[in-house]
Amino acid sequence: MAGIEPALPAPTHTAESATAPAPADPPTEARSAAVQDRLAGWISDLTTLHDLTERLARTQTLEAALQELLRAGASLVGARRGLVVLEPRDGRGPDTTVGLGLGQADIGHIETVPRRALSFGRILDGLPEPDGREHAPRDHPRDRPDAHQDGGPAASAPPDGTPPDGSGCVACGRGDIAQPDIPGEPGLDPRLREVAARLGYAASYAVPLDADPVGRFGAAVWLYDEPAEPAERQRHLVGLYLGYATAHLARLLELHRQRQTVATLREELLPSRLPRVPGVRLAVRHGAGPLGGGDWYDALPLPDGALGLAVGSVTGSGPGAVAAMGRLRASLRAYAVMEGEDPVAVLSDLELLLRLTEPARSATALFAFAEAPPGGPGGPNGPGTPGPVPGAYGTYGPGSATAARRIVLAGAGHCPPLIIGDRRTEYVETSLSAPLGMLACWEAPSVELAPAPGETLLLYSDGLLRRTGESMDRAFARLHSAAAGIPRAVRHDPDALVDHLLRTLLPHGIDDPESPEDVVLLAAYFE
């Protein structure tokens, strides 16, 4: 008959079998229940690991990933507190310690204990364990008499010791160290017992952190309030979790190093401090995107008491853009010293240099030349001028309350500056112009303005507008509204002014790791 396996014997039915059920086989039912329990345990473990690894995958910074590692490990091994110590063996850093449920003072107490007395210290230094055994892989779970008693993955592993998913025995070979009873375990350093009693923990469980291509880069340790030790099932789950977590941490570690390198390069290429110019107070805020962009700023004293202010942005990101930014800023400084009173000439020279040396890049820039006020240091009416002197932009000189500077500026595809004062808040109407490197010959007219005493000239990069998440038109309107709403007491303090604008426009702060945009704000307050 089709669909019936001929090799199978035909079922036999009797009157007795039809009226009375066959006696159950208790051993078979017990084995079936045990298998179902183990399957349910596997599913629960896989669900837990899936949730924890997903949470870790969402972290984008090394600090956040270390905190998530500590929280996940604590839940897996049943601990409440812990810490991660980063000490990459390649010597490139960063060397840092992050705690869970521990303050800086607590971590400081732990660091007073000699490293060889700490489980994670022996892991980091590759020292033998206290009983003389080398810090090496643990015995295989299947070789332990209690390895199959807790019903976990090890209990149901095949005879070769691999987990049911065939991924290899992750619980083995990790070199973890357990100290299940610090107060009562013989041979421990008395200083470890003292610190453990002070901080209120009685046991610890430490695991190494290593992954290609970094190698051993740290250790994690979890602390128990009472004498305890993770069961084999818990160690197995931690091993599975660390198999993914260490690879993710290694990637974030390399990314953190790259960002630190770019940040250091930027700090070296940008002004280490703002100059002090009589009659002007300066403030700047600068935040780089995670990959390091090409936004820059400058403020330099010029001959005859003048002041040069500049902001700009080079296309691209990463070390190449940062290096190009440094070359462009250094060149602008040289042109500003030679012909700063003509900002158009400064930007024209800069555009020619960019086309010759960086043909694949373009850049935006804005340069402002602020003359010394008449009657000020180096001006046409020097410090010995006996009284106020009339001028084209007001009355200047000793005793004058209306002294001002004439500012000449030019922009190449850059955002217009903003004048902020008690009586006005308005954009400086610069003419539309192409970025540098976009046309065969760049040229744009200059603009003159005269800020009154007590007014601030704000120069910024377009990253400030883009980080608002609005269209450019709405972002310009938001910036104007935020500047107009600055409290009167804050308007005469450039540092407080730029901080107020940042809090109003960027609720996540200038160093938001989620945004790829650089931000520059340069404020010049004229007294």
Secondary structure by P-SEA (a helix, b strand, c coil): cccccccccccccccccccccccccaaaaaaaaaaaaaaaaaaaaaaaaaaaaaaaaacccaaaaaaaaaaaaaaaaccccbbbbbbbcccccccccccccccaaaaaaaaaccccccaaaaaaaccccccccccccccccccccccccccccccccccccccccccccccccccccccccccccccccaaaaaaaaaaccccbbbbbbbcccccccbbbbbbbcccccccaaaaaaaaaaaaaaaaaaaaaaaaaaaaaaaaaaaaaacccbbbbbccbbbbbbbbbccccccccccccccccbbbbbbccccccccaaaaaaaaaaaaaaaaaaaaccccaaaaaaaaaaaaaaccccccccbbbbbbcccccccccccccccccccccccccccccccbbbbbbbbccccccbbbbbccccccccccccccccccccbbbbbbbbbbbcccbbbbbbcaaaaaaacccaaaaaaaaaaaaaaccccccccaaaaaaaaaaaccccccccccccbbbbbbbbbcc
